Amino acid sequence: MASPPNYFDDQVALDYDAEHINDDNLDTTITRLTELADKGTALELAIGTGRVALPLRAAGIEVSGIELSEPMIAQLRHKPGGKHIHIVTGDMASAQVNRAFNLVFLVFNTICNLTTQEQQVRCFQNAADHLKPGGRFVIETFVPPIRRLAADVDKLAFDVSDTHWGIDEYDLASQNFTSHHLWVRGETSVRRSIPFRFVWPCELDLMARLAGMELENRWEDWDKKPFTAKSNRHVSVWRKI
Ligand SMILES: C[S@@+](CC[C@H](N)C(=O)[O-])C[C@H]1O[C@@H](n2cnc3c(N)ncnc32)[C@H](O)[C@@H]1O
């Protein structure tokens, strides 16, 4: 199976922390993941620059990772503790770490970086293959914002500021969408478009069942706020049967 394209190149990796590390919910994320790992071992799929993995390790969890992008891994390696995390370079839908964990997790909407249903199904199977019996798989992602699309409209602006414009363009038939970005940096501008596949919570539950896991909890956020019809995102927890 060919490796998927890597949109996280040197420049994206360099800018990533400045754009994403100021995460107000990070402490709660770490507390919840520590509980869900039963204070044991964890594998982060798409570990990136270690935004979550490094504080989780500092909280006492032994963390490993799978990651496609060498430049993202290089950023992680430069940080305190970064050299001590075991990382396999490869596709989270197929790469093997060859051991079983208490917890496997995939956060920050990254399930959507797999752009076909087949890849997402294989990712669930790969997560289950890395879990001990009774271990947990956790996904944090958004509920597809389709109800915000007016009739015959296929684009939604998600950010308009002095330095960044972001527009998502949807294909409802395939569940694919492309995030178009325009960043303004002084006198220059950078344009970038990245493909994704959105996925419904109930579709994720079916993928989990196919992989031998069942839903244990679904919250709106890491604080365990109840998930309702109004929730626009979710943290879902499945257990390996
Ligand atoms: C939005 S970042 C999230 C990084 C990190 N988990 C975090 O929360 O900050 C998405 C990451 O997914 C990685 N990625 C994308 N597709 C992947 C794949 N098929 N297999 C492994 N990693 C992948 C990218 O290289 C990038 O590091």
Ligand as a Chemical Component Dictionary entry (heavy atoms), coordinates in Angstrom:
data_LIG
# 
_chem_comp.id                   LIG 
_chem_comp.type                 NON-POLYMER 
_chem_comp.pdbx_formal_charge   0 
_chem_comp.three_letter_code    LIG 
# 
loop_
_chem_comp_atom.comp_id 
_chem_comp_atom.atom_id 
_chem_comp_atom.alt_atom_id 
_chem_comp_atom.type_symbol 
_chem_comp_atom.charge 
_chem_comp_atom.model_Cartn_x 
_chem_comp_atom.model_Cartn_y 
_chem_comp_atom.model_Cartn_z 
_chem_comp_atom.pdbx_ordinal 
LIG C1  C1  C 0  -3.188 18.374 13.139 1  
LIG S1  S1  S 1  -1.654 17.538 13.348 2  
LIG C2  C2  C 0  -1.886 16.787 14.945 3  
LIG C3  C3  C 0  -0.578 16.488 15.623 4  
LIG C4  C4  C 0  -0.719 16.101 17.095 5  
LIG N1  N1  N 0  -1.486 14.883 17.257 6  
LIG C5  C5  C 0  -1.354 17.222 17.888 7  
LIG O1  O1  O 0  -2.410 17.004 18.476 8  
LIG O2  O2  O -1 -0.803 18.323 17.907 9  
LIG C6  C6  C 0  -1.853 16.186 12.234 10 
LIG C7  C7  C 0  -0.668 15.219 12.206 11 
LIG O3  O3  O 0  -1.070 14.043 11.515 12 
LIG C8  C8  C 0  0.023  13.564 10.765 13 
LIG N2  N2  N 0  -0.527 12.653 9.754  14 
LIG C9  C9  C 0  -1.343 12.959 8.717  15 
LIG N3  N3  N 0  -1.679 11.849 8.048  16 
LIG C10 C10 C 0  -1.061 10.808 8.684  17 
LIG C11 C11 C 0  -1.026 9.400  8.467  18 
LIG N4  N4  N 0  -1.699 8.836  7.466  19 
LIG N5  N5  N 0  -0.301 8.646  9.309  20 
LIG C12 C12 C 0  0.396  9.205  10.338 21 
LIG N6  N6  N 0  0.395  10.540 10.589 22 
LIG C13 C13 C 0  -0.321 11.323 9.772  23 
LIG C14 C14 C 0  0.634  14.841 10.214 24 
LIG O4  O4  O 0  1.935  14.639 9.723  25 
LIG C15 C15 C 0  0.568  15.725 11.457 26 
LIG O5  O5  O 0  1.694  15.562 12.265 27 
# 
loop_
_chem_comp_bond.comp_id 
_chem_comp_bond.atom_id_1 
_chem_comp_bond.atom_id_2 
_chem_comp_bond.value_order 
_chem_comp_bond.pdbx_ordinal 
LIG C1  S1  SING 1  
LIG S1  C2  SING 2  
LIG S1  C6  SING 3  
LIG C2  C3  SING 4  
LIG C3  C4  SING 5  
LIG C4  N1  SING 6  
LIG C4  C5  SING 7  
LIG C5  O1  DOUB 8  
LIG C5  O2  SING 9  
LIG C6  C7  SING 10 
LIG C7  O3  SING 11 
LIG C7  C15 SING 12 
LIG O3  C8  SING 13 
LIG C8  N2  SING 14 
LIG C8  C14 SING 15 
LIG N2  C9  SING 16 
LIG N2  C13 SING 17 
LIG C9  N3  DOUB 18 
LIG N3  C10 SING 19 
LIG C10 C11 SING 20 
LIG C10 C13 DOUB 21 
LIG C11 N4  SING 22 
LIG C11 N5  DOUB 23 
LIG N5  C12 SING 24 
LIG C12 N6  DOUB 25 
LIG N6  C13 SING 26 
LIG C14 O4  SING 27 
LIG C14 C15 SING 28 
LIG C15 O5  SING 29 
# 
